[in-house]
Amino acid sequence: MNHLVSMRQVGKDDILDLIDLAEKIETGKVHPDLSGRLGALLFFEPSTRTFFSFDTAIKRLKGRSLAMSGSGTTSVKKGETLADTLMTISQYADFIVMRHKIEGAAQFASEILDIPVINAGDGTNQHPTQAMLDLYSIYKTQGTLENLKIAMIGDLRLGRTVHSLAQALTDFNPTFYFASPRHLQMPKHIKDELQNKHIKFEEIEDIKPVIPELDIMYVTRIQKERFAVLEDYEKVKNAYIIDNQMLEDVKGNFKLLHPLPRVNEIKPEVDSNPHAYYFQQAKNGVVMRQAIISKIMKLV
């Protein structure tokens, strides 16, 4: 891998290789060394977990980082083009981690730059490093990625995390249940891709009947910032709310995941439920991003 822009460029062997490397890093079996290298964190959109976990990953690899959080203090405010910003920053850094509101921005960066680019989220399109930490979390809790029953709930149309994860799981024969408000359903191009690969999925409105069958429930928030009309958001913001009562009959291996941040789609009472895994999931982001950086920078 020279870049990580989309899960479409990551095959089954690549996924398993990254999971194996993350596990070895986490258990101290390997110690990739990024000493003397500098990563640029270019976040044109807000971020908490992705930004800080990448920064932590770089530093735990003994590398250094320079960071841009928002563009308000940069020459973008003066009208500088994205290309010029990227070309300039690439003179200072050894690799770039970028989040941008425009779909395809990371792909564009990878095409014009001579240094590696890692996509930290581009609009409503892709979030490949989130998909990889999600896969690592699923693997750690299930012992496999094969033949799992997985529900994805919430904003599936605009949620880039579910797009990347659904694509990533197609090599592992999952069964999907997609639960969302009607106008926030999984995009047609994702469903077409699943059908072409003979992946079973069902679109449902009521999640409760299938909960006892699930291995993984992946909940996403309804993204207020993606709505042009606030009234439309208000109509659907409470469409799905997970509480402890809903989880009373789950399987022993069942885990509840969420890419975070959450708003009110998972009640705080669930945090202490033994099936809740979203904070551990966030922690897994550091070691998986260490693995991704190590591969991109050819440290292993």
C-alpha positions as CSV (number, residue, x, y, z in Angstrom):
1,M,0.0,0.0,0.0
2,N,1.3,3.4,-1.0
3,H,-1.9,5.2,0.1
4,L,-5.1,4.3,2.0
5,V,-7.9,6.2,0.3
6,S,-10.8,3.7,0.1
7,M,-11.7,0.2,1.3
8,R,-12.1,-0.7,-2.4
9,Q,-8.3,-0.9,-2.7
10,V,-8.0,-3.2,0.4
11,G,-8.5,-6.9,-0.3
12,K,-9.1,-9.7,2.1
13,D,-5.5,-10.6,2.5
14,D,-4.6,-6.9,3.2
15,I,-7.3,-6.8,5.9
16,L,-6.1,-9.9,7.6
17,D,-2.5,-8.8,7.4
18,L,-3.3,-5.4,9.0
19,I,-5.3,-7.2,11.8
20,D,-2.4,-9.5,12.4
21,L,0.0,-6.5,12.5
22,A,-2.2,-4.6,14.9
23,E,-2.4,-7.6,17.2
24,K,1.4,-7.9,17.2
25,I,1.8,-4.2,17.9
26,E,-0.8,-4.4,20.7
27,T,0.9,-7.4,22.3
28,G,4.4,-6.0,22.0
29,K,5.6,-8.7,19.5
30,V,6.7,-6.1,17.0
31,H,7.9,-2.5,17.5
32,P,7.7,-0.4,14.3
33,D,9.9,2.7,14.6
34,L,8.8,5.9,13.0
35,S,11.7,7.9,14.5
36,G,12.8,10.9,12.3
37,R,9.5,10.9,10.3
38,L,6.8,13.5,10.5
39,G,3.1,13.1,9.7
40,A,0.9,16.0,8.8
41,L,-2.7,15.8,10.2
42,L,-4.8,18.0,7.9
43,F,-8.3,18.1,9.3
44,F,-10.6,20.4,7.4
45,E,-13.5,19.0,9.3
46,P,-14.0,18.6,13.1
47,S,-12.7,15.4,14.7
48,T,-12.0,14.0,18.2
49,R,-11.2,10.3,18.0
50,T,-9.7,10.1,14.6
51,F,-7.5,13.2,15.1
52,F,-6.3,12.2,18.6
53,S,-5.8,8.5,17.8
54,F,-3.7,9.3,14.7
55,D,-1.7,11.8,16.8
56,T,-1.3,9.2,19.5
57,A,-0.4,6.4,17.0
58,I,2.3,8.6,15.4
59,K,3.9,9.4,18.8
60,R,3.7,5.8,20.0
61,L,5.6,4.9,16.9
62,K,8.2,7.5,18.0
63,G,7.4,9.8,15.1
64,R,6.3,13.4,15.2
65,S,3.2,15.2,13.9
66,L,2.2,18.7,12.8
67,A,-1.5,19.4,12.9
68,M,-4.1,21.6,11.2
69,S,-7.5,21.5,12.8
70,G,-9.9,23.5,10.7
71,S,-8.7,25.9,8.0
72,G,-9.5,29.2,9.7
73,T,-5.9,30.0,10.6
74,T,-4.4,28.9,7.2
75,S,-4.1,30.4,3.8
76,V,-7.2,28.5,2.7
77,K,-9.1,31.4,4.4
78,K,-7.3,33.7,1.8
79,G,-8.5,31.6,-1.1
80,E,-5.6,29.2,-1.5
81,T,-6.6,26.1,-3.5
82,L,-6.6,22.7,-2.0
83,A,-3.9,21.6,-4.4
84,D,-1.6,24.4,-3.4
85,T,-2.2,23.7,0.3
86,L,-1.4,20.0,-0.2
87,M,1.6,20.6,-2.3
88,T,3.0,23.0,0.3
89,I,2.4,20.8,3.3
90,S,3.9,17.8,1.4
91,Q,7.2,19.7,1.5
92,Y,7.3,19.5,5.3
93,A,6.0,16.0,6.0
94,D,6.7,12.4,5.2
95,F,3.0,11.4,4.9
96,I,-0.4,13.1,5.2
97,V,-3.5,12.1,7.1
98,M,-6.5,14.2,5.7
99,R,-10.1,14.7,6.5
100,H,-12.1,16.8,4.1
101,K,-15.8,17.6,3.5
102,I,-15.5,17.0,-0.2
103,E,-15.9,13.4,-1.5
104,G,-12.8,12.4,-3.4
105,A,-10.5,14.9,-1.8
106,A,-8.2,12.1,-0.5
107,Q,-8.1,10.5,-3.9
108,F,-7.2,13.8,-5.4
109,A,-4.4,14.3,-2.8
110,S,-3.0,10.8,-3.6
111,E,-2.9,11.6,-7.3
112,I,-0.9,14.9,-7.0
113,L,1.4,14.2,-4.1
114,D,4.6,12.1,-4.0
115,I,4.2,11.2,-0.3
116,P,1.6,8.7,1.2
117,V,-1.9,9.8,1.8
118,I,-4.3,8.3,4.4
119,N,-8.0,9.2,4.1
120,A,-9.4,10.2,7.5
121,G,-12.9,10.7,6.0
122,D,-14.0,12.5,2.8
123,G,-17.5,13.9,3.0
124,T,-20.1,11.1,3.0
125,N,-17.9,8.8,1.0
126,Q,-15.2,6.8,2.8
127,H,-13.6,6.4,6.2
128,P,-11.2,3.4,5.6
129,T,-9.2,3.6,8.8
130,Q,-12.5,3.6,10.8
131,A,-13.5,0.5,8.9
132,M,-10.2,-1.1,9.7
133,L,-10.5,-0.4,13.5
134,D,-14.1,-1.7,13.3
135,L,-12.9,-4.9,11.7
136,Y,-10.2,-5.3,14.3
137,S,-12.8,-4.7,17.0
138,I,-15.1,-7.3,15.4
139,Y,-12.3,-9.8,15.1
140,K,-11.2,-9.3,18.7
141,T,-14.7,-9.9,20.1
142,Q,-15.8,-12.7,17.7
143,G,-12.6,-14.5,17.0
144,T,-13.4,-14.3,13.3
145,L,-14.8,-12.1,10.5
146,E,-16.5,-14.9,8.7
147,N,-20.3,-15.6,8.4
148,L,-21.4,-13.0,11.0
149,K,-24.9,-11.5,11.3
150,I,-24.5,-7.7,11.5
151,A,-27.1,-5.0,11.9
152,M,-26.2,-1.4,10.8
153,I,-28.6,1.2,12.3
154,G,-29.2,4.9,11.8
155,D,-28.0,7.2,9.1
156,L,-26.9,4.8,6.4
157,R,-27.1,7.1,3.5
158,L,-24.8,9.8,4.7
159,G,-22.7,7.7,7.1
160,R,-19.3,7.1,5.6
161,T,-18.3,4.6,8.3
162,V,-21.1,2.1,7.3
163,H,-20.2,2.5,3.7
164,S,-16.6,1.5,4.3
165,L,-17.4,-1.2,6.7
166,A,-20.0,-2.8,4.5
167,Q,-17.6,-2.9,1.6
168,A,-14.8,-4.3,3.8
169,L,-16.9,-7.2,5.0
170,T,-18.0,-8.4,1.6
171,D,-15.0,-10.9,1.5
172,F,-16.2,-12.6,4.7
173,N,-19.8,-13.7,3.8
174,P,-21.8,-11.6,6.2
175,T,-25.5,-11.3,6.6
176,F,-26.6,-7.6,6.9
177,Y,-29.7,-6.0,8.4
178,F,-30.0,-2.3,7.4
179,A,-32.3,-0.3,9.7
180,S,-32.8,3.4,9.0
181,P,-35.4,6.1,8.4
182,R,-36.7,5.6,4.8
183,H,-34.8,8.6,3.3
184,L,-31.6,7.6,5.0
185,Q,-31.3,4.1,3.6
186,M,-28.0,2.6,2.5
187,P,-27.0,4.1,-0.9
188,K,-27.9,2.2,-4.1
189,H,-24.3,1.8,-5.2
190,I,-23.4,0.1,-2.0
191,K,-26.4,-2.3,-2.2
192,D,-25.6,-3.0,-5.9
193,E,-22.1,-3.9,-4.9
194,L,-23.3,-6.3,-2.2
195,Q,-25.7,-7.9,-4.7
196,N,-23.0,-8.3,-7.2
197,K,-20.9,-10.2,-4.6
198,H,-24.0,-12.2,-3.5
199,I,-24.0,-10.8,0.0
200,K,-27.3,-11.3,1.8
201,F,-28.9,-8.1,3.2
202,E,-32.3,-7.0,4.3
203,E,-33.7,-3.5,4.8
204,I,-35.9,-3.3,7.9
205,E,-37.5,-0.6,9.9
206,D,-38.0,-2.4,13.2
207,I,-34.7,-3.7,14.6
208,K,-36.1,-5.5,17.7
209,P,-37.2,-8.8,16.0
210,V,-33.6,-9.5,14.7
211,I,-31.6,-8.5,17.8
212,P,-31.5,-12.1,19.2
213,E,-29.9,-13.3,16.0
214,L,-27.1,-10.7,15.8
215,D,-23.4,-11.0,16.5
216,I,-22.8,-7.3,16.0
217,M,-25.0,-4.3,16.2
218,Y,-23.3,-1.2,14.6
219,V,-25.2,2.0,15.6
220,T,-24.6,5.4,14.0
221,R,-25.9,8.8,14.9
222,I,-28.3,10.8,12.7
223,Q,-25.9,13.5,11.4
224,K,-27.4,16.9,12.1
225,E,-24.6,18.7,10.2
226,R,-25.5,16.8,7.0
227,F,-29.1,18.1,6.9
228,A,-29.8,21.3,4.9
229,V,-33.2,21.7,6.7
230,L,-33.3,21.4,10.5
231,E,-36.9,20.3,10.5
232,D,-35.9,17.2,8.5
233,Y,-33.4,16.3,11.2
234,E,-35.8,16.8,14.0
235,K,-38.2,14.3,12.4
236,V,-35.7,11.5,12.4
237,K,-33.2,12.2,15.2
238,N,-34.8,9.8,17.6
239,A,-35.7,7.1,15.1
240,Y,-33.6,4.5,16.9
241,I,-32.6,4.6,20.6
242,I,-30.9,1.6,22.1
243,D,-31.4,0.8,25.8
244,N,-30.7,-2.1,28.1
245,Q,-34.1,-3.6,27.8
246,M,-33.6,-4.1,24.1
247,L,-30.4,-6.1,24.8
248,E,-31.9,-8.6,27.3
249,D,-32.1,-11.5,24.8
250,V,-28.8,-11.1,22.9
251,K,-26.4,-13.9,22.2
252,G,-23.4,-14.3,24.5
253,N,-20.9,-13.1,21.9
254,F,-23.1,-10.1,20.9
255,K,-21.3,-6.7,20.9
256,L,-22.7,-3.2,20.4
257,L,-20.4,-0.9,18.4
258,H,-20.6,2.8,17.5
259,P,-18.0,4.9,15.7
260,L,-18.9,7.8,18.0
261,P,-19.7,10.6,18.7
262,R,-23.1,9.6,19.9
263,V,-26.0,11.9,20.6
264,N,-28.9,10.1,22.1
265,E,-29.1,6.9,20.0
266,I,-27.5,4.8,22.8
267,K,-28.7,5.5,26.3
268,P,-25.9,6.1,28.9
269,E,-27.3,3.2,30.9
270,V,-25.9,0.8,28.2
271,D,-22.3,1.9,28.9
272,S,-22.0,-0.5,31.8
273,N,-23.6,-3.4,29.8
274,P,-21.1,-6.2,29.2
275,H,-22.2,-6.2,25.5
276,A,-21.3,-2.5,25.0
277,Y,-17.9,-2.2,23.2
278,Y,-17.8,1.3,21.7
279,F,-15.2,2.8,24.0
280,Q,-12.9,-0.2,23.6
281,Q,-13.6,0.2,19.9
282,A,-12.2,3.7,20.0
283,K,-9.1,2.5,21.9
284,N,-8.5,-0.1,19.2
285,G,-8.2,2.9,16.8
286,V,-4.8,3.7,18.1
287,V,-3.2,0.3,17.5
288,M,-4.9,-0.2,14.1
289,R,-3.7,3.3,13.0
290,Q,-0.2,2.4,14.1
291,A,-0.5,-0.7,11.9
292,I,-1.7,1.3,8.9
293,I,1.0,3.9,9.3
294,S,3.6,1.2,9.6
295,K,2.4,-0.5,6.4
296,I,2.1,2.8,4.5
297,M,5.6,3.9,5.6
298,K,7.1,0.4,5.0
299,L,8.3,0.1,8.6
300,V,7.5,-3.6,8.6
